Amino acid sequence: MDLEQITQKLLAAHAAGGKPALVSLYSAAGDQMLSLGNVDPGCFCLTQAYIFALDCGDEPAHEIHQTLVAYRREE
């Protein structure tokens, strides 16, 4: 899925209030941006994923947190 597709799905998930989908989509967007060397926007997306993961008790929160720590966005 490219970033444009992710963006469209993010908008739909926000409208529907689908927190698990938001975790997945923000994580995918963040990972893609990081792989392209876009660290700040990638970490922004991962921060959003982390917040939604914590809010819904999603297990990927720990993995997302570790990535944010690696990029010095969280300690």
N, C-alpha and C positions, 0 to 999 in steps of 0.2 A: 504494500500500500504506500503510495507516495504522500508527501506532506499535504498536498491539496485535498486528497481523499480523506486523510486524517482530520484536516480542518473541518471539512463538511460533516464528518461523523461526530466530531467534538461539539459542533454547534447543535446537532440533533440530540446528542446525549445531555448537553446542558439543558436544552428545552424540556427533555423528558425527565430530568432529574436522576439519570442513571449513573450513580456513583461508581459501581464496579466497571462500567464501560469507560468512564472518565479516567479511572486509574490505568486501564489498559491503553487507551488512546494517548493520554499524556505521556505515558512511559514510552510508547512507540515513537511519538514525535520527538521526545527528548533523546532517545537512543539514536534516531536518524540524524538529528542535528549534531550530536556529539561525534558521530562517525564522519560527518562532513567537516569537522573542525569548528563548528559554531558553538563554542562552549557556553557563553552567556545565555543564549536562547534555549540551548539544550538543558542547561541546569534549571532555567525557569520552568520549563515543561516538567522536568522531573520533580521539582518542588511542588508543583500543582498535583502531580500524581501521588506524591508522598502525603500531602494533606488529605486528599480524598481517600487514600488507602488507610490512613489513621482513622478517619471519620467513619469508615464502614468496617473497620477491623480486618482489613485485607492483609493476607500474609506477605505479599510483595513489599510491604512497607519496609521491612528490614533490608531487603536487597536494594531498594531505591535509596534508603538512607546510607548504605555503604557507598554507593556511587556518589552521592552528594558529599560525603566525607572525603572521598578520593579527590574530588574537585575543589576541596576546601570551601564548600558552601555550608557545611554543617560540621559541628565538632562533637 
